[in-house]
Amino acid sequence: MEHRHQHHDHAHDDAHAAKGPASWSTAATATLHCLTGCAIGEVLGMVIGTALGWGNLPTMVLAIVLAFFFGYALTLRGVLKAGLGFRAAVRVALAADTLSIAVMELVDNGVLALWPGAMDAHLADGLFWGALALALTLAFLLTTPVNRWMIGRGKGHAVVHQYH
């Protein structure tokens, strides 16, 4: 009796087979990707909220929503370009970025909320840009270990890498 092995697409399994310690470089690259989307959303949200004369809370909510939007959009762009269908690409983006963006936004907005005067600074103030730069830097530093942990378990950006 002859044994026949059928060929299956193992792309999904390969992401999980790579479990183990992820490099700090890989984690930093994934976090930088996340930081880019978050920074675009944060700054755009603050600019829009300030231009419309909104208070701190609605401006912060808009900035957070836009940070998630741009973070997901950057991942979607890459996986759609790799040929993945839209629904599957959305699932990959959600799996890859949700925890990373959430941690980054929690740290970033927490720093801004706790820094005296940062929430009331205007776009032309050095305090605004200095506080934002420090908040995003701290968010990057605290999110990188989260991404390293997730990638090492075949989660987060490890899911995206199979499409690059």
Secondary structure in CASP SS format (residue, H / E / C, confidence):
PFRMAT SS
TARGET T0000
AUTHOR 0000-0000-0000
METHOD secondary structure of the structure
MODEL  1
M C 1.00
E C 1.00
H C 1.00
R C 1.00
H C 1.00
Q C 1.00
H C 1.00
H C 1.00
D C 1.00
H C 1.00
A H 1.00
H H 1.00
D H 1.00
D H 1.00
A H 1.00
H H 1.00
A H 1.00
A C 1.00
K C 1.00
G C 1.00
P C 1.00
A C 1.00
S C 1.00
W H 1.00
S H 1.00
T H 1.00
A H 1.00
A H 1.00
T H 1.00
A H 1.00
T H 1.00
L H 1.00
H H 1.00
C H 1.00
L H 1.00
T H 1.00
G H 1.00
C H 1.00
A H 1.00
I H 1.00
G H 1.00
E H 1.00
V H 1.00
L H 1.00
G H 1.00
M H 1.00
V H 1.00
I H 1.00
G H 1.00
T H 1.00
A H 1.00
L C 1.00
G C 1.00
W C 1.00
G C 1.00
N H 1.00
L H 1.00
P H 1.00
T H 1.00
M H 1.00
V H 1.00
L H 1.00
A H 1.00
I H 1.00
V H 1.00
L H 1.00
A H 1.00
F H 1.00
F H 1.00
F H 1.00
G H 1.00
Y H 1.00
A H 1.00
L H 1.00
T H 1.00
L H 1.00
R H 1.00
G H 1.00
V H 1.00
L H 1.00
K H 1.00
A C 1.00
G C 1.00
L C 1.00
G C 1.00
F H 1.00
R H 1.00
A H 1.00
A H 1.00
V H 1.00
R H 1.00
V H 1.00
A H 1.00
L H 1.00
A H 1.00
A H 1.00
D H 1.00
T H 1.00
L H 1.00
S H 1.00
I H 1.00
A H 1.00
V H 1.00
M H 1.00
E H 1.00
L H 1.00
V H 1.00
D H 1.00
N H 1.00
G H 1.00
V H 1.00
L H 1.00
A H 1.00
L H 1.00
W C 1.00
P C 1.00
G C 1.00
A H 1.00
M H 1.00
D H 1.00
A C 1.00
H C 1.00
L C 1.00
A C 1.00
D C 1.00
G H 1.00
L H 1.00
F H 1.00
W H 1.00
G H 1.00
A H 1.00
L H 1.00
A H 1.00
L H 1.00
A H 1.00
L H 1.00
T H 1.00
L H 1.00
A H 1.00
F H 1.00
L H 1.00
L H 1.00
T H 1.00
T H 1.00
P H 1.00
V H 1.00
N H 1.00
R H 1.00
W H 1.00
M H 1.00
I H 1.00
G H 1.00
R C 1.00
G C 1.00
K C 1.00
G C 1.00
H H 1.00
A H 1.00
V H 1.00
V H 1.00
H H 1.00
Q C 1.00
Y C 1.00
H C 1.00
END
